[in-house]
Amino acid sequence: MTAPGQTLGLEMEMAVARRDTGASHAVGGYFQRLASIKAARDEAPGMSRIEGRDVGVSVAAGESGLDNGFNLLETAFAPVSAAQGGLAELGRRARRELEDALRALDAEDATVLNVSEHPACTLDPAWYAAVQVPRPIYRELVGHREWLHRVGIDAKAQNSPCTSVDVREAARALNVVLGLAPASVAIFANSPLESGRETGFKENRLTVWDRMFRHSRFAGDHYLQRLPERPFADLGDYFRWMFGPGTASRCLPLAVEDGYKSAVGVYLQGSPSLSRFMASDGWPGLRTDTGESVTLAPQGGHFEYSQFAHFLDARWRYRLVSHPPLEALREAWRRPGGIEDLYAGLGAVGYIEGRAPGAGFADAQLLRDAGRTVAATTVMAPSAMQLGLMRNLEQAEDLLREWGWLRLRDMRADAMRHALDDDAVWALARDALAVAEGGLAADERHWLDYARYVVDSRDTGADRLLRLWRGLEGDPHRLREVCRARAAVPL
């Protein structure tokens, strides 16, 4: 069973396609239908809107929304505790959510695909403008920081396990999930195609960060998507890497209570790092809504607000009962283990968000090749793997040392390109899977069945998709037939 006090969550992203053509599809009317489905179960759904458009449905079990575009659904499940059933209950909720999504998509003749990137969707500016979710934060990312945000608008999708961790073990757990990420990249690889062509990568989805930040206005944005040269010593070290010299603070909220993606912000003049700003008495800036000049005084809440600044394969995400007092935060950040001490006293609740596994679901092809028992664990296998590694932290750290941090950092590119065809990546995947299995109770280990099948056969979702794609070469309805075979099946 899940360790006492430990909770599990999941961010499940779903690429949407039309049934009649296989083309990427931007949903319309979807959320009203989804709300009706959930209301019929007395779940009391609440609607979220941006600029008059429906973008989400919230119930007690989580929020069904969108990632960056109306062609990419994203459900963030509420944490599930051991007492509620752990992996089994989270799996039940994920299955029901997929069933709900497919029912709501029926009216649009659309479905969810078992891919981590739509196989043949354009990335051009017109498509981006048509399907982008109109979040205020994108004005900063695209207009101010000059990210090539549209490189992800073809429904690049991940399956993000979220595993709670005590603040005093957060840095250790983060190192493990980051260092062993090549194993997860390879096992759950599911995106060999882009724009209707073979890319040469088994997990092309993960090329998005290099491409998005390569020509950013701030070089630090690109720096923050590459694993550093050594593991993090503690959380203070982690935040110094994220917010230190060479990085530029993100736009900060005028009021720290405002949400991450909707706050009225302030652009700091001269683009200082967050560490410079936090050490100051105040910094001149411009409001994002009016352009008015203001002086923004640092607060502990600005530190907590900025926790999303990097794009590695895992993050430590957290919330505090109250914002840290500024002077206490400054002092704690200078001291080894100081952030852990401070945050423990502030009631920190945090989890590791894994970002390496590509989105994956059961489909007709997988059912035929692997059988129902294996296929039924596809969605939950990344969660089981991350949970097992974090439960078996000492052995996982031994594995990090055995393989070597810098070697693992370099292996990520091999995992993206070759997945389990690379012998070293395959060996790492076997090692990581064994450690993860050792961290799970006997009645939890079956959730690794999909991962075991992939490792034993060396046959990933990407390999299966390539066989389909190549087998239909010359067929005028190639995309439609591939997408029909890869339509998600709730199990």
C-alpha positions in Angstrom: 0.0 0.0 0.0 1.0 3.6 -0.3 3.1 4.8 2.6 1.2 6.4 5.4 0.5 10.1 4.7 1.7 9.8 1.1 -0.6 10.9 -1.7 -0.6 10.4 -5.4 -1.8 12.7 -8.2 -1.6 12.7 -11.9 -1.7 15.2 -14.8 -3.0 13.3 -17.7 -2.7 15.0 -21.1 -4.8 13.8 -24.1 -4.2 14.6 -27.8 -7.6 15.0 -29.6 -8.1 14.0 -33.2 -11.1 13.8 -35.6 -12.4 10.3 -36.3 -13.1 10.9 -40.0 -9.7 12.2 -41.0 -7.3 11.8 -38.0 -6.5 15.5 -38.1 -5.8 17.3 -34.9 -9.0 18.7 -33.5 -9.7 21.8 -31.4 -12.7 21.1 -29.1 -15.8 23.1 -29.2 -18.7 22.7 -26.8 -16.7 19.9 -25.1 -16.7 21.3 -21.6 -20.5 21.9 -21.5 -21.0 18.3 -22.4 -18.4 17.1 -19.9 -20.0 19.2 -17.2 -23.4 17.5 -17.9 -21.8 14.1 -17.7 -20.3 14.9 -14.3 -23.5 16.6 -13.1 -25.4 13.5 -13.8 -23.2 11.8 -11.1 -23.9 14.7 -8.7 -20.3 15.9 -8.8 -21.3 19.6 -8.8 -19.1 20.7 -11.7 -17.8 24.3 -11.8 -16.9 25.9 -15.2 -13.7 27.9 -15.9 -13.7 30.5 -18.6 -11.1 32.8 -20.2 -12.2 35.7 -22.4 -15.7 34.2 -22.6 -14.5 30.7 -23.7 -15.0 27.5 -21.6 -11.6 26.1 -20.7 -12.3 23.7 -17.8 -14.6 21.8 -15.6 -13.8 21.4 -11.9 -15.1 18.7 -9.5 -13.8 17.3 -6.2 -11.8 14.6 -8.1 -9.9 17.2 -10.1 -9.9 19.7 -12.9 -10.5 18.8 -16.5 -9.0 21.5 -18.6 -6.6 22.3 -21.4 -2.8 22.5 -21.7 -1.6 25.1 -24.3 -4.3 24.5 -27.0 -7.9 23.5 -27.5 -6.5 20.4 -29.2 -4.8 19.1 -26.0 -6.9 18.1 -23.0 -5.3 18.0 -19.6 -6.8 16.6 -16.4 -5.2 17.4 -13.1 -6.5 14.8 -10.5 -6.8 15.7 -6.9 -4.4 13.8 -4.6 -5.4 10.3 -3.6 -4.2 9.0 -0.2 -3.4 5.4 0.9 -6.6 5.3 2.8 -8.5 6.1 -0.4 -6.9 3.3 -2.3 -3.6 4.7 -3.6 -2.7 3.5 -7.1 -5.9 1.5 -7.5 -8.1 4.4 -6.8 -6.1 6.8 -8.9 -6.3 4.3 -11.7 -10.1 4.0 -11.3 -10.4 7.8 -11.5 -8.2 8.0 -14.6 -10.2 5.4 -16.4 -13.5 7.1 -15.5 -12.1 10.5 -16.7 -11.0 9.0 -20.0 -14.5 7.5 -20.4 -16.1 10.9 -19.7 -13.7 12.6 -22.2 -14.6 10.1 -24.9 -18.3 10.5 -24.3 -18.0 14.3 -24.4 -16.0 14.1 -27.7 -18.5 11.9 -29.4 -20.7 14.8 -30.5 -17.7 16.3 -32.3 -16.8 13.0 -34.0 -13.5 13.2 -32.2 -11.4 10.9 -29.9 -8.3 10.8 -27.8 -5.2 9.3 -29.4 -2.6 7.0 -27.8 0.3 9.3 -28.7 2.5 11.8 -27.0 2.3 14.1 -30.0 -0.2 14.2 -32.8 1.4 12.5 -35.8 0.5 15.0 -38.5 -0.4 18.5 -37.2 0.9 21.8 -38.5 3.0 24.1 -36.3 2.4 27.2 -38.4 1.4 30.6 -36.8 -2.2 30.5 -38.2 -2.9 27.2 -36.5 -1.3 28.4 -33.3 -3.4 31.6 -33.3 -6.6 29.5 -33.9 -6.2 26.9 -31.2 -4.1 28.6 -28.5 -5.7 28.9 -25.1 -5.9 32.7 -24.5 -4.1 32.7 -21.1 -2.6 36.1 -20.1 0.8 34.4 -19.2 1.4 33.6 -22.9 1.7 37.3 -23.6 4.7 37.3 -21.4 6.2 34.1 -22.7 5.7 34.9 -26.4 5.7 38.6 -26.5 8.2 39.5 -23.8 10.5 36.5 -23.4 10.2 35.6 -27.1 9.6 31.9 -26.7 8.7 29.9 -29.8 5.6 28.7 -28.0 3.9 27.4 -31.1 6.4 24.5 -31.4 4.2 22.7 -28.8 0.8 23.4 -30.4 0.6 20.0 -32.1 -0.7 18.3 -28.9 2.7 17.3 -27.4 1.3 15.3 -24.4 2.8 13.9 -21.3 1.7 11.6 -18.5 2.9 13.3 -15.3 2.9 11.3 -12.1 2.7 13.5 -9.0 4.0 11.8 -5.8 4.0 13.6 -2.5 7.3 13.8 -0.6 8.3 15.2 2.8 10.1 18.5 2.4 13.3 17.1 4.1 13.6 14.4 1.4 12.4 16.5 -1.6 15.9 17.2 -3.0 16.9 13.5 -2.8 13.7 12.4 -4.5 14.0 15.1 -7.2 17.6 14.0 -7.9 16.4 10.4 -8.3 13.5 11.2 -10.7 15.7 13.6 -12.7 18.8 11.3 -12.9 16.8 8.2 -13.9 14.6 10.1 -16.3 16.2 8.5 -19.4 14.6 5.2 -18.3 11.1 6.8 -18.2 11.7 8.6 -21.5 12.5 5.4 -23.2 9.9 3.1 -21.6 7.1 5.5 -22.3 8.3 6.9 -25.6 5.3 7.5 -27.9 6.0 10.3 -30.4 8.2 9.3 -33.4 6.2 11.4 -35.9 5.7 15.2 -36.4 4.0 17.1 -39.2 3.3 13.8 -41.0 6.9 12.6 -41.2 9.3 10.4 -39.2 11.5 12.5 -37.0 14.4 10.1 -36.2 13.3 10.3 -32.5 11.3 7.8 -30.6 10.2 10.6 -28.2 10.2 13.7 -30.4 7.9 15.4 -27.8 11.0 16.2 -25.7 12.7 18.2 -28.4 10.1 20.9 -27.6 12.1 22.6 -24.8 15.3 23.1 -26.7 13.4 24.4 -29.7 11.1 26.7 -27.7 13.9 28.4 -25.7 16.8 28.3 -28.2 16.2 31.9 -29.4 14.7 33.2 -26.2 15.4 36.8 -25.3 17.1 35.5 -22.1 19.8 32.8 -22.4 18.9 31.6 -18.9 15.6 30.2 -20.2 17.4 27.7 -22.4 19.9 26.9 -19.6 17.0 26.0 -17.3 15.8 23.1 -19.5 19.1 21.2 -19.2 20.1 19.1 -16.2 22.9 20.7 -14.2 26.3 19.1 -13.9 25.7 17.6 -10.4 22.8 16.6 -8.2 21.2 19.2 -5.9 22.7 19.2 -2.4 19.4 20.5 -0.9 16.5 22.7 -1.7 18.6 25.9 -1.3 20.9 24.6 -3.9 18.0 23.8 -6.2 16.6 27.3 -5.9 20.1 28.9 -6.4 20.4 27.0 -9.7 16.9 28.0 -10.7 17.1 31.7 -9.7 20.8 32.5 -9.7 23.1 34.5 -11.9 22.5 34.1 -15.6 18.8 33.7 -15.2 16.1 36.3 -15.6 13.2 36.5 -13.2 9.8 35.7 -14.7 7.1 38.4 -14.6 6.1 38.7 -10.9 2.6 39.3 -9.6 1.6 42.7 -8.3 -0.4 40.8 -5.6 1.3 37.5 -4.6 -2.1 35.9 -3.8 -3.0 35.9 -7.6 -2.8 32.7 -9.5 0.3 31.6 -11.5 -1.4 31.9 -15.0 -3.8 34.8 -14.4 -2.0 37.4 -12.2 -1.6 41.1 -13.1 2.2 41.1 -13.4 5.2 43.4 -13.3 8.2 43.2 -15.7 11.3 44.0 -13.7 13.5 46.5 -15.4 16.9 45.2 -16.5 15.6 41.6 -16.1 17.5 40.7 -12.9 17.6 37.2 -11.6 15.1 36.4 -8.9 17.9 36.1 -6.4 19.0 39.7 -7.1 15.4 40.9 -6.8 14.8 39.0 -3.5 18.0 40.6 -2.0 16.9 44.1 -2.9 14.7 46.7 -1.1 12.6 47.1 -4.2 12.9 47.0 -8.0 11.5 49.3 -10.7 9.2 47.6 -13.1 6.2 48.0 -15.5 2.7 46.7 -15.0 1.6 44.2 -17.6 -2.0 45.6 -17.8 -1.4 49.3 -17.9 2.3 49.8 -18.6 2.5 52.0 -15.5 5.8 52.3 -13.7 5.9 50.8 -10.3 8.4 49.8 -7.7 7.9 46.2 -6.6 9.0 45.3 -3.1 10.1 41.6 -2.7 8.0 39.4 -0.6 8.4 35.7 0.4 5.3 35.0 -1.8 7.3 36.0 -4.9 9.7 33.1 -4.2 6.9 30.6 -3.9 5.2 32.0 -7.0 8.3 31.5 -9.1 8.7 27.7 -8.5 7.7 26.9 -12.1 10.7 28.6 -13.7 12.4 25.6 -15.1 11.6 22.8 -17.6 13.5 19.8 -16.5 12.1 16.3 -16.5 10.8 16.7 -12.9 9.9 19.5 -10.6 9.3 19.9 -6.9 6.0 21.6 -6.6 4.7 22.9 -3.3 2.4 25.2 -1.3 2.8 26.7 2.1 0.2 27.5 4.7 1.6 31.0 4.8 4.2 32.9 2.8 7.7 32.9 4.3 8.8 36.2 6.0 11.3 37.8 3.7 14.2 38.1 6.2 13.6 34.5 7.4 13.7 33.3 3.8 16.9 35.2 3.0 18.6 33.7 6.1 17.4 30.2 5.4 18.5 30.3 1.8 22.1 31.0 2.9 22.2 28.0 5.2 22.6 24.3 4.2 19.2 22.7 4.8 17.8 26.1 5.7 14.9 26.0 3.2 13.9 22.6 4.5 13.9 23.9 8.1 11.9 27.0 7.2 9.4 25.3 5.0 8.8 22.5 7.5 7.7 25.2 10.0 5.5 26.8 7.4 3.5 23.5 6.7 5.0 22.8 3.3 3.0 20.3 1.3 4.9 19.2 -1.8 5.3 16.6 -4.5 7.5 15.5 -7.3 5.9 16.2 -10.7 7.5 13.8 -13.2 7.6 15.2 -16.7 9.6 12.5 -18.6 6.9 9.9 -19.5 5.0 10.5 -22.7 1.2 10.2 -22.7 0.1 6.6 -23.2 -3.3 4.8 -23.3 -4.6 1.4 -24.2 -5.6 1.1 -27.9 -6.7 -1.7 -30.3 -3.1 -2.3 -31.4 -1.8 -2.7 -27.9 -4.7 -4.9 -26.9 -3.9 -7.2 -29.8 -0.1 -7.3 -29.2 0.1 -7.4 -25.4 -3.3 -8.4 -24.1 -5.9 -6.7 -21.8 -4.0 -7.2 -18.6 -0.9 -5.3 -19.8 -2.9 -2.7 -21.7 -5.0 -1.9 -18.6 -1.9 -0.6 -16.8 -0.6 1.8 -19.5 -1.9 5.0 -17.9 -0.8 4.2 -14.4 2.6 2.6 -15.1 4.5 5.9 -14.9 2.9 6.6 -11.5 3.8 3.2 -10.2 7.4 3.5 -11.4 7.9 6.9 -9.8 6.2 5.8 -6.6 8.4 2.7 -6.4 11.6 4.7 -7.0 10.7 7.3 -4.3 9.8 4.6 -1.8 13.1 2.8 -2.5 15.1 6.0 -2.3 18.4 4.6 -1.0 18.6 1.9 -3.7 17.6 4.5 -6.3 20.4 6.8 -5.1 22.8 3.8 -5.3 21.7 3.4 -8.9 22.4 7.1 -9.6 25.9 6.7 -8.3 26.5 3.5 -10.2 25.6 4.9 -13.5 27.0 8.4 -12.9 25.1 11.7 -13.0 26.9 13.1 -16.1 26.6 9.8 -18.0 22.8 9.8 -17.2 22.5 13.4 -18.4 24.0 12.4 -21.7 21.9 9.3 -22.0 18.7 11.4 -22.1 19.4 12.3 -25.8 20.0 8.6 -26.6 16.7 7.7 -24.9 14.8 10.3 -26.8 16.3 9.2 -30.2 16.6 5.4 -29.8 14.5 4.5 -26.7 15.2 0.8 -25.9 17.0 0.1 -29.1 20.0 1.6 -27.3 21.6 -1.1 -25.2 22.8 1.2 -22.4 19.4 2.8 -22.1 17.8 -0.6 -22.1 20.1 -1.7 -19.3 19.2 1.4 -17.3 15.5 0.8 -17.8 15.9 -2.7 -16.5 17.8 -1.5 -13.5 15.3 1.4 -12.7 12.3 -0.9 -13.1 13.8 -3.4 -10.7 14.4 -0.7 -8.1 10.9 0.6 -8.6 9.4 -2.8 -8.2 11.3 -3.3 -4.9 9.7 -0.1 -3.6 6.1 -1.3 -4.2 4.0 -3.7 -2.1 3.1 -7.0 -3.6 -0.5 -5.9 -4.4 0.8 -2.8 -6.2 3.4 -4.3 -8.5 1.0 -5.3 -11.3 0.7 -1.6 -12.1 4.1 -2.0 -13.6 2.9 -4.6 -16.1 3.0 -2.2 -19.1 6.5 -1.1 -18.2 7.6 -4.7 -17.9 6.1 -5.6 -21.2 7.9 -2.8 -22.9 11.2 -3.5 -21.3 11.0 -7.2 -21.9 10.0 -6.8 -25.6 11.9 -3.6 -26.3 8.8 -2.6 -28.1 7.6 0.9 -27.1 4.5 2.9 -28.1 6.7 4.7 -30.6 7.8 1.4 -32.2 4.2 0.2 -32.5 3.2 3.6 -34.1 6.1 3.4 -36.6 5.0 -0.1 -37.7 1.5 1.3 -38.3 2.7 4.3 -40.2 5.1 2.5 -42.4 2.6 -0.3 -43.1 0.2 2.3 -44.6 2.7 4.1 -46.8 0.9 5.2 -50.0 -2.6 4.9 -48.5 -4.5 8.1 -49.2 -6.2 7.7 -45.9 -3.1 6.8 -43.9 -3.6 9.3 -41.1 -7.2 8.3 -40.6 -6.3 4.6 -40.4 -3.4 5.2 -38.1 -5.5 7.3 -35.7 -8.3 4.7 -35.7 -5.9 2.0 -34.7 -4.5 4.3 -32.0 -7.8 5.6 -30.6 -7.6 5.4 -26.8 -9.6 2.6 -25.1 -10.6 3.0 -21.5 -9.7 0.0 -19.4 
